[in-house]
Amino acid sequence: MSEVKNPQPVVDISKAPLPTKGTLRARHCLPLQLAKFVGFNLSMTKMVIRGHLGK
């Protein structure tokens, strides 16, 4: 097998924006993550129930 060496990066992320302090704080806040998780699951459950009931 021949190995192909490609010096170019696949994706250049050097100019990607860094998260703000508020974004990082929100990502590390477990109560906020729990609330979002519960809200998302309730909305999915509501959607599934509506689909099964045919409304």
For each residue, the residues with C-beta under 8 A, 3 or more apart:
1:
2:
3:
4:
5:
6:
7:
8:
9: 12
10:
11:
12: 9 15
13: 16
14:
15: 12
16: 13
17:
18:
19: 23 24 27
20: 23 24
21: 24 25
22: 25 26
23: 19 20 26 27
24: 19 20 21 27 28
25: 21 22 28 29
26: 22 23 29 32
27: 19 23 24 33
28: 24 25
29: 25 26 32 33
30: 33 34
31: 34 35
32: 26 29 35 36
33: 27 29 30 36 37
34: 30 31 37 38
35: 31 32 38 39
36: 32 33 39 40
37: 33 34 40 41
38: 34 35 41 42
39: 35 36 42 43
40: 36 37 43 44
41: 37 38 44 45
42: 38 39 45 46
43: 39 40 46 47
44: 40 41 47 48
45: 41 42 48 49
46: 42 43 49 50
47: 43 44 50 51
48: 44 45 51 52
49: 45 46 52 53
50: 46 47 53 55
51: 47 48 54
52: 48 49
53: 49 50
54: 51
55: 50
